[in-house]
């Protein structure tokens, strides 16, 4: 009868599970990755890189299945699959216990990072008590292993060695391992499996006797030992990181009992009794956050019916989570019977877990990973991936740890990325230091209606793997509109309020045509509000829910000409926006400004023309919108016929870069400021009768003026020339044009002529030696007549006329040669005026001394002065005796008279204008003179005793009150007595010079 009833119930259950269920929004979906003996991973013979690649492949596979949590075994027999300073490296990783991987890597850290990249939790799976799975391998264990360090801690059952739960040191040791992992790794949970006390006879008498703690029942004491570790672990985990979950996965049956208050009507291994694990108490005390009983039986199994065990766990959850461990490894295993050959066994168990009556069953986990990846498991993984896990699921919340959701994301936007994909972006909530409030992931919802429900699992599109704020959705139908919202999730998947709803189609916007904006004089304008010119619409939002903005905003100052791009943006209620742009041309309508003088004088040039000046170079204008350029008419450089005082108009036009122009006129006043150009020629004229006169016309050589030049204005600074102007004469030629401009030029007028250079030669027919100068006659001895011969060295013979004066004693006054016959002693001065062929005259004088040396009663003897010793003696001797006396140094004349003459000559030499030294001389002589008045022409000459000119020392103009000095070389002078003559226009000065011994 019971057999028939059970068959009936199973049939009903299968029918019930065949109905479609709503997928849960929250569900724990896990899998165990067993590393002990390399059951699932790693391959101990692979390199670290190969091991990493293999783990990545496993995690990718689990993610694709739809899992959201992983139990990674990191401690299987008191070893470590991570970098630990407490336990040795696991041989499951490197094949040798205690040997670190090379190159080094930390599998736990790597697994945490890779799981979190995929949005999956990582629970560190530990076997707390198992020390040695096979004691025969102890010799291969590292010296630091706890079994070798504390063999006294071990419980022996066959080949298994278990850490004694009753020893406080064991609990502390296990707790230190847990503390180390929690502190150093960002694990999401600490997970114990089903190994507690061994399921065999063992001896722990010594431990019990050492610390019974008041217990008399050994079984209760053992359960309390385990309870102490569970409670201590919970306290340690929550004390270090309150957000780290703590869970245990015991065997599937708590206790066998027909009394539901005690257990289930089963006959399998009961962990309460056999393993001394009181999991029910752990739930009731709140020491664990979840329990994952390993219900590794099929639905309807007689000794342990899955459908009987699940409700019992649901009813004894005590407010904590129950995750059901399911035996994926048994599927299609011949040793497990035909029930496990049913491909729907695991899927039906999942459906059974999800029944509304099982509200405390928060999910399930598959043991093991290899079964999910196997191709021999009847495709139960596909049932999960394609059906039961086809929608993502949030983790069930744990309000006893944290029930405060994070702040909501904002500014959700949807943009069409490609024809069949939509790109979502949003803004994250403000950052927080509170670990509970940090956003870990986001839930993305999609609907074909803006009425999106976060409780409707069909709207749940995805759960992001990280806290990134973007998501790309490949839409089912590119032609449809889709609506989205996003919520933020913390570590416990407490869900925020929704973001704004957005769709993947933006509003439509009919843009404004291009605009022209006239600028003010300062080249600016205020940008108008163009929004009213645009037309907007949206398929979802009402008109009042659309926001239209303009950028740059109305009121913005527009600077300068050119095109300004104005963008209008319409945004719907979901934040989706459409923009369009148009140009606003800033137009310059203001002409430039500049300052131009009213008039300007311009000089006439050749031809009595003006050249239009450049009025625009250097001219500056002002224009707020840019550069000003100038033109003028007539153009600069243009030649215009004009005249002095005439006026001409020049128009200057200023134009800015935008074509705006302004004109101003300037009057040019023509001014003849150019003096005539005088061209002269040098001329030569010959004196006639001592004079010659020239005219300006003779000097002019084609002078001209830019306008008009009249010959009546010609003037010369000198037009008449005399003998004083012989040679080159610089004259000034001056002319004035009709505008009063005057110019001057110089020319050279060369006057041809000569100034006579008369000379008087003295000679006598009687050459009797008298010892007297050539100009001296001694009455009574020697020549009694002196011939005066006039000559002119500047004219040819016969070209000069002479006039002598006075006439007394002269034989002729108009001949060049005249005879002077004196009748009495005395000094006679004669002047001759020489006039040449040019009519120029010059005079010269000569002085003749006449002494009377006659003596005796009849004046027939000659008076001589004889020097005797230091004295003189006068003698009156016959003429025949005179030569002999003269040869002996006597002189003609009275001695007293000679002394007086000498004295007078010395006085004259000392006070005269004319001087010479040394005197007597032997070599070079210095001659000097100084005149009181300026003389145009002065001659300085030297004559010998006979009146012959020896040399001319100077001839020219001299200035008043200035001393003139000349050096004379006397080497070629013949004789011992010389006369120096200084001839001025009014007087002749003489000086006697004697050669010394």
Order of alpha helices (4+ residues) and beta strands (2+ residues): alpha-beta-alpha-beta-alpha-alpha-beta-beta-alpha-beta-beta-alpha-beta-alpha-alpha-beta-alpha-alpha-beta-alpha-beta-alpha-beta-alpha-alpha-beta-beta-beta-beta-beta-beta-beta-beta-beta-beta-beta-beta-beta-beta-beta-beta-beta-beta-beta-beta-beta-beta-beta-beta-beta-alpha-beta-beta-beta-beta-beta-beta-beta-beta-beta-beta-beta-beta-beta-beta-alpha-beta-alpha-beta-beta-beta-beta-beta-beta-beta
